[in-house]
Amino acid sequence: MRTLLKTLAVGILSISFIAMPTAFAADKNTDAQDENIEVTQHSVTNEELAAIYVLSDICPKLVKDDEAFEAGYARLLKEFLPESTDPTTDIKKLVKEKSFKSVLKEAQSDAKKAGKEANIGVCEDVLNYQPQN
């Protein structure tokens, strides 16, 4: 299994961009024709959700602007859980599920192994996170 937080440290933003729905226009003709849009969805893994949840535990201690982090974290969660009306509550419920415990434990271990500097970088990425529309 891949080391989740190392992946996040290298590019949490690029991971989330891959996870976003992508739309492609089928016809680039300038005539006023209907455009056919194909949308692809990326399935979010428990490993990704565990890594994101771990950020809510470690980042408030590592970043100076709690309010900005919470806003960026909320945007990130909404992007990974677009169908959810309350992603923060939903991820907290997921964390309590027995089947999620081992995945969460691994993500927590990965965060410890990554070290403070790498974690600060990831936390700052989340703090400044803006989804691509």
C-alpha positions in Angstrom: 0.0 0.0 0.0 1.4 3.4 -0.9 2.5 5.9 1.7 -0.4 8.3 1.6 0.9 11.3 3.3 4.1 11.2 1.2 1.9 11.2 -1.8 0.0 14.1 -0.4 3.2 16.0 0.5 4.4 15.7 -3.1 1.2 17.0 -4.5 -2.2 17.0 -2.7 -3.4 19.5 -5.2 -2.5 17.4 -8.2 -4.3 14.4 -6.6 -7.4 16.4 -6.1 -7.3 17.8 -9.6 -7.3 14.2 -10.9 -10.2 13.4 -8.6 -12.3 16.2 -9.9 -14.9 15.6 -12.6 -13.5 16.6 -16.0 -15.6 17.8 -18.8 -14.8 17.6 -22.5 -16.7 19.5 -25.2 -17.5 17.1 -28.1 -17.9 19.7 -30.8 -15.8 22.7 -31.1 -17.7 24.1 -34.1 -18.5 27.8 -33.6 -22.1 27.3 -34.9 -24.8 27.6 -32.2 -25.1 23.8 -31.8 -25.8 21.9 -28.6 -22.6 20.8 -26.9 -22.2 17.2 -25.8 -20.4 17.1 -22.5 -18.8 13.9 -21.2 -18.1 13.9 -17.5 -15.9 11.3 -15.8 -16.0 10.7 -12.0 -13.0 9.5 -9.9 -13.8 7.1 -7.1 -12.4 8.3 -3.8 -10.6 5.6 -1.8 -10.7 5.2 2.0 -6.9 5.7 2.0 -7.4 9.2 0.5 -10.2 10.0 3.0 -8.0 8.8 5.9 -5.1 10.9 4.7 -7.4 14.0 4.5 -8.9 13.3 7.9 -5.4 13.1 9.4 -4.7 16.6 8.2 -7.6 17.8 10.4 -5.7 16.4 13.3 -2.2 17.5 12.6 -2.6 20.8 10.7 -4.1 23.1 13.3 -0.9 22.7 15.4 1.3 23.4 12.4 -0.3 26.3 10.6 -0.8 29.8 12.0 -4.2 30.6 10.4 -6.7 28.2 11.8 -9.6 29.9 10.1 -7.9 29.8 6.6 -7.0 26.1 7.2 -10.6 25.2 8.1 -11.9 27.0 5.0 -9.3 25.2 2.7 -10.0 21.9 4.4 -13.7 22.3 3.9 -13.1 23.0 0.2 -10.9 20.0 -0.1 -13.5 17.7 1.6 -16.3 19.1 -0.5 -14.3 18.2 -3.6 -13.6 14.7 -2.5 -17.2 14.2 -1.2 -19.2 16.2 -3.7 -22.5 14.3 -3.1 -22.3 15.0 0.7 -24.4 17.9 2.1 -22.1 17.9 5.2 -18.6 16.4 4.3 -17.1 17.3 7.7 -19.7 15.3 9.6 -19.6 12.5 7.1 -15.9 12.0 7.4 -16.2 12.1 11.2 -18.8 9.3 11.0 -16.5 7.3 8.7 -13.6 7.6 11.1 -15.8 5.9 13.8 -16.5 2.8 11.6 -14.6 -0.3 12.6 -13.7 -1.1 9.0 -12.0 2.3 8.6 -9.8 2.0 11.7 -6.8 0.2 10.1 -6.8 2.6 7.1 -6.8 5.6 9.5 -4.1 4.0 11.7 -1.8 3.7 8.6 -2.5 7.3 7.5 -1.6 8.5 11.0 1.6 6.4 10.9 2.5 7.9 7.5 2.0 11.4 8.9 4.5 10.7 11.7 7.0 9.2 9.3 6.7 12.2 6.9 8.0 14.5 9.5 7.1 18.0 10.6 8.5 19.9 7.5 6.6 17.7 5.0 3.4 18.0 7.1 3.7 21.7 7.3 4.0 21.9 3.4 0.9 19.7 3.0 -1.0 21.8 5.6 -0.1 25.0 3.8 -1.3 23.5 0.5 -4.7 22.7 2.2 -4.8 26.2 3.7 -4.5 27.8 0.3 -6.5 25.1 -1.5 -8.8 26.3 -4.3 -10.6 23.7 -6.4 -10.4 24.0 -10.2 -13.8 24.6 -11.8 
